[in-house]
Amino acid sequence: MALTTDQKAFFEEYGYLPYTQVLSDEEVEALRQRSEDIIEGRVDHVPSRYIQLEAEFREGEEPTTPRLDTVRKMTQLCYFDDLFQAAAKKPEIVDVIEELLGPNIKLYTDQLMMKPRYNGTVTDWHQDSPAWPFFVPQDHVTCWVALDDATVENGCMTVIPGSHKWGPVNREYKQRFIDDPEIAKPTPVELKAGHCMFHHGLNFHRTGANPTPNRRRGLALHYLHAETKYLGIENEEARLGTECGMPRGQFRFMPIRGKEFPGRV
Ligand SMILES: O=C(O)CCC(=O)C(=O)O
């Protein structure tokens, strides 16, 4: 068992779980180096549309800021890059996901949140699953792995414990929900590099800005169970499937462990 009874009960009660070290120092360093190689163009295996700049750098003017300090996030790295894929498949992570989601697991997507030094902006309060309404049922679990020490000062994850129990909250009413004194007990989760936390797809979370001189990179790995229906599979086949070199009709999200099911993700 990857989780103790207390850890499992904590996740069920609060919708998140600060966990232990899942990547060695060497693995963390290799992922940091690879992310820099991708951003600085020393390798070109990740399509550029999966690299998103911070808003203030999106205008296309000649940048005076080093490129590494302008990138907000990169997505789908696990589909294109061997090191990031190996991280998503690490038993230290997947054993926990299996306990939380069951034996048949797929990876939907990943986001390497770069939170660049000085320029890293807020990721506002949100729940992950309702942002992806094309999945039914709405069961996701995210593993968020720190690639630098994540602190309150540089924009670590902050969660609202127990918020997952209230179900999906419409965007229009989000702020009222967050401000409700019965609900809102925002709790920062500081993590050392290589350590991770897990959160439920309905848990409200945010990360702050990073005004510090140090980067705060974090890899969010979004898992779902393989029985999930994906109501937008044709779009993904046309997009990610083609980019990954999959013949039409054959694209499925990344198998991580257990069985696959016809007509499901
Ligand atoms: O790392 C961040 O800044 C935000 C991550 C996040 O929102 C997530 O993992 O769902």
The ligand as a Gaussian input file, in Angstrom:
#p B3LYP/6-31G(d) Opt

LIG

0 1
 O        1.475000      25.236000     -10.711000
 C        0.647000      26.133000     -10.825000
 O        0.982000      27.302000     -10.813000
 C       -0.826000      25.796000     -10.993000
 C       -1.094000      24.317000     -11.046000
 C       -2.535000      23.942000     -11.098000
 O       -3.426000      24.750000     -11.099000
 C       -2.883000      22.513000     -11.145000
 O       -2.014000      21.665000     -10.948000
 O       -4.071000      22.192000     -11.373000

